[in-house]
Amino acid sequence: MKKMFASLLALSMMLVGCGSNGGDSEGKDQEGYEIALVTDQGTISDKSFNQSAWEAVEEYGDKNDVTYKYYKPSSFDTAGYTQQIDNAVENGAKIIVCPGYKFATTIANLQEKYADVSFILIDATPADEKENAVEPTENVYCALYKEVQPGYLAGYAAVKEGYTKLGFMGGIALPAVINYGYGYLQGANDAAKELGINVEVKYTYTGTFNESPDIQSKASGWYNTGTEVIFACGGQICNSVFAAAEQTNKMTIGVDSDQKDASQTVLTSAMKGVKKTVADEIAAVYAGEFKGGVYTLDASSDYVGLSDDFSRFKKFTKNDYDKVFETVKNGSVKIISNDDVDENAQGDPSTKVLKDALTNVTVSYEK
C-alpha cells in the first residue's frame, strides 16, 4: 500500500500545463551563477511552468544584482536533469529551481549530495526509481497546489459568463487532473444554482498528455454538437483543443499558467502560482528563512486562482471574481476533492459523493 500511495502521489504531480520544445541556456552575464533553473520539457517561453519559474528568477536576479542562468537538459529524464544540476553546482549555484514532477527521482538522488544547495521543487515530492516516496531534506522545498480551487473558479466563471454547455478534457486520470475537473464541476454547479438554471457538462480523460488528431476530432465533435467552452486540462492536449475551438469559433479554458497568448479562444486560465512560489522561496533563501518540506499551496495565500485578464469576458467581471475568490479563500465554500471520494473512482465524476453535490449540473462521462 505504501508503494502504491507513493506511486500515485508521484504521478499526481503531473505538470499539466501546455508547453512546447526547444530553447538555449542563457543568463546574467557574470562570473558564476548563484540562481539556476533546470528546465523541464519545454522552454522558458512555453507559457507554462518553465516560463513562470524563469520570470521569477530573472526578476529577482535583476532587482537584487544576483547572477542567474538556466540549463536545458539534453534528455528530459533523471540522467539529463542530473547532468544539468551537476553543471549548475559547478557554476556556483546556491539555489536550483526544478519545475515539474519529472524531477522527483533526481532530487531524491541529489538532495543529500548537495546539502548546501537550496532546491525549489515545483509540483512534486522526492521519490526513488520505483516511485516510493522519499522524505525531502531540509534544503528541499516542495510546492504542491490545491487544484480543486482554481478548477472551481473556472467552472463558476464560465457559467456566470452565460455558458450552459461545458466540456472538460483531462489528460491522464491522476489526482492533480481529477481535482481540476471535480472543482470545475462544482464551480459550475454553484453558479448555476445561483442563477436558477441547469448546466450540461461533457467530461472525459484522453489517456495522454500529448496533442493528437483524435483529441482535436473529439473536441470538434463536442463543439459541433453544442458544447460552448472546453477546459483543456492536460499538457499538450490543449493544442488540440485550441485548434478545434478556433475552427468552430468556440471557447476554451487554459490550465496551470495564463495561456491567453496561446489562442484567442482562451477565455481564462485556472492557474497555479508558480512564479509567486519561486519568487517567495528565492527571497526566503537570501533572507535566511528558507525551510524545506512539503507545502500544499492554495487560495488562502493567493497561490491559485484565475488569470487577472478579464478582457475576454462579456458578463463576468473582476468584481464578480473577487467575490467568489473570497469564498474560496476563506473556506466558506467546501469543494470535494479526489481525497473525498471512493478510492476506486479513478476520476469518475459520477461517484456518489460528487453526484449528490451536483444539483444543477448533468454530467455525461465518456470513459
N, C-alpha and C positions, 0 to 999 in steps of 0.2 A: 504493500500500500504506500509506503514511504517513497519508493521509487516511482510508482505511478503518479503520486501527487507532484513530485518534483518534476517529472516529465511534462505533466500538464502545465505546471507553473512556468517552466522554461518556454514552452510553446506559446502560452498565453501572452507572453510579452512581445508577440509578433508586431513588428513595425508595419502598420497598415497604411501608411501614407503613400501617396502616389509619387514615383520618382523616375529618374532616367539615368543613363550610364554616361561615363566619361569624366574628364577633369584632370587638372595638373596640380602638383604640390606648389604652394607658394606661401608667403608670409611676410611679416615685417622684416625688412632687410637690415638685420643687425647680426652681430656675432652671438650665436647661441639663441635658442628659442625656449622661453620659460613655459609658455602655454601651448599645448599641442592638441590637435583634433585629428583622430584617425577616422577617415570616412568609412561608412558602410556603403553597400552598393548604391550608386547614385553619385551626385556631385554636390558641390557647395552651392549650387544654384538649382537644386532639384525641387524646390517648393515644399520640402518635407524636412525630416529630422536633421539631415546633414546641413542644410541651409540655415535652419533656425539656430542650431548649435554654433555654427560658424559665425553668424551675425553677432551672437553674444560674445564670442572670443574676440572678434575684431573690435567691437565697441569698447570692451574693457581694455584691451591692449592699447588702442589708440588714445583713449581718455587718460590712461594711467602710465603711458610710456613704458609698457611691458611688451617684450618680444613674443611673437606667436607664429605658428606655422601649421599647415595641415598636411597630412600624409595620406596618400591614396594607395591601398594595398594592391599588389599585383593579382591577388586572388581574394575573394571575399569569403574566407574561411579562417579557421584557427591559425593555420600556418601563415597566411597573409597578414592577419591582424597582429600576430606575434612579432613578425619581422618589422613592421612599422612602429610598433610600440618600442621595440628594442632600439630602432633608429632614433625615435623621439627622445628616449632617455639619454642616448649617446650625445644627442644635440643639446642636452641641458634641460629637458622638460621637467618641470616641477608639478605640473598639472596636465593630465591627459583626459580628454573628453572622448567617450566611446558611445556613439548614438545608435543603439539598436540591440535587439535580443541576441543577434549572432555573436556578440562579444562575450557571452556568458562563460564559455569554457576558457577563452583566452584570459579573462580576468581571474578566474579561479586558479589558473596555472601561474599567473604572474603577480598576483596581489602581495604575496609574501616576499617574492624575489625583489620587488621594487617597493619596499615598505616605506621609503621616503618620498614616494610619488603619491599625489592625491588623484585618485581616479573618480571621474563623474560618469556613471554608467546609466544610460537612459533606457527606460522600458525593459529592464532586465535585472536579474539577480545572478550571482555566480553559480555555475553548475559544472559538474565534471563531464567527461566524454560520454558517459551513459545517461546524462541528463539528471543525475542525482543532485539535489540542492547542496550547495557549499556555503557555509556561513561567510559573509563578507568580513574582511578585516577592517580595522579602524580607519584605514586610508581609502576605503571604497564607499562612495555614496551611491546608493541605488535608488533611482526615481521610478516609481510606478504611478499610475493615474487611475482615477475613477471614471471610466469611460461611460458609465450609465448617465452621468450628469450632462456632458455635452451632447450625448445622444438624445436625452430628454429635451434639452433646449432646442435641438434641431427639429425634432418632431413637433414640438409646441409651436415654433415659429412658422413652420410650413403650413400648418392648419390655420393659424391665425392670419396668415397671408391670404388664405382663401382656397387652398388646395384640399380636396376631399378624396382624391385617389392617389395614394402614395405608393412608393416602392422601396424596398430595402434589399440591396445586393451585397452580402458579406462575402469575404474570401473563404478561408477555411474556418470551420466552426470551432474556434478556440475561444477561451474566456474573454479576451480583450475585444474580439469582434462581436461575440454574443452580447456582451454588455452594451456596446454601442447600439445594437439592434433592439435589445429589450428596453433601453432607455428611450429610444426613438418612438417605439410603440406607445409607451406610457405618456410621453410628452404630447403626442398626437391625440391620445385619448383625453387627457385633461383639458386641452384646448377645445376639443370637440364638445366635451361636456359643458364647458363654459359658454359655448356658442349655441348649444342645444341642437347639435347636428350629429350625423353619423359619418364615419370615415372608413374607407376601404384601403387595405394595405396588402400588396403582393410582397412576399417575403421568401428569400432563398439564400443559400450559400453556394458559391460557384465551385468550391473544392480546390481553388487555386488562388494565388496572389498575382498571377501573370495575366496580361491582357490577351484576348483571343477573339477571333471572328465569331465563335459560338456565343461568347458573352455579349458582344455587340448585337448579334442577331436576337438574343433573348431580350435584351434591353429594348431594342427596336420594336419587338413584338409587344412588350408591355406598353410602350408609349402608343403604339398604333391601336391598342385596344382600350385606351382611356387613361392610363397612368400619366400623371402630370409632372411628377418630380420623383427622382430616384436618389436615395442616399447610397453612394458608391463607397463601400467600406472594406477595402482590401487590397493594399498595394497597388500594382499597376492595372488592376481591373478598372480603375477609374478612367483610364484612357479609352477603354472600350465603351463604357457608359457615356462618357463625354461625347464621343463620336456619334453614338446613337441619338443623344439629345440634340446635337447640332443638326443632324439630318431630319429630325422630326419637329424641330422648333419647340422642344420641351426643356425642362429644367433639371438640375442635379444639385446634390449637396456633397461638398468635399469632406475630407477627413484628416485629422491629425494636425495639419497646418493650413493656413489660409491659401486655398487653391483657386482663388478668383482669377488669377492671371493665366491659369492653365486652360480655361474655357470660359467663354461668355455665358455659358449655361449655368455656371455655378452660382446659385442663389446665396449660399452662405457655406461655412465650413464648421464642423464640430471639431474643436481644437484642443490639443494638449499643449501646455505652456512650456515647451522645450527650451525656447530662448530664455524665458524668465528663470527656469530651473538652472540652466548652465550659468547665467549671469549671477544669480544669487550664490551659487556654490563657489564660483571663482572668487567672488568678493569675500566669501567666508574663509577661503584659504588664506588670502592676504591679510585678513583681519585676525587670523589665529583662532577662528571659530568653527572651522570645518570639523564635521563629525560624521564618521562613516555609519553605515547601517542601511536598512531598507525602509523607505519612506513612501507612503501612498498619498499622493498629492491630489487635491480636489478644489472645489469652488470656494471653500472656506478661506483659502489663501490666494484665490484668483489664479489658480494653476490650470483650470479648464474653463471652457466657455465657447461661445461662437465668435466668429470674426467680428471685428469692430467696424467693418464696412457694411452699411445698410443700404447702399445705393441701388441695389437690385430688387429691393422690396418696394412694393407699392402701398401696402397697408400696414405691415408690421413695422413699428418704429423703434428707435433706440430707447425711448421711454418705456415702451411695452417690454422690451428685452430686460431693461434694468429691473423692472418689477418682478418678472418671473425668475430672473437670475437670483434675486434676493431670497426668494422662497427656497431655491436650491441651496444657496449659500448658507442660510440659517438652519437648514434641515427641516423646515416645516412641511416640505413635500417629501414623501417617502418613496423611493424608487427601488423597485425589485431588481435584484441583480442575479447573475448566474449562480452566486453562492446561496441564493434563497430558494432555488428550485431543486427538483429531483435531480440527483447527480447523473442519472441515466438519460436526462432530457436531451443532452448533446446539442443545445441551441434551439430545440423545438419551441416555437413561441406559443404553441397550443397547450403547453404544460399547465396543469390546473391552477396553480397559484397565480400565474400570469394571466391566463384566460379569464379568471374570475375578476381580475382588476380592470380588464378592458371592456368597460360597459358600453362605450360608444365607438369602438373600433372592431371591425371584422377583418380577420387575417386569413389570407389564402396562402398557405405554406406549401411551397414546391420543393420537395426533397430531391 
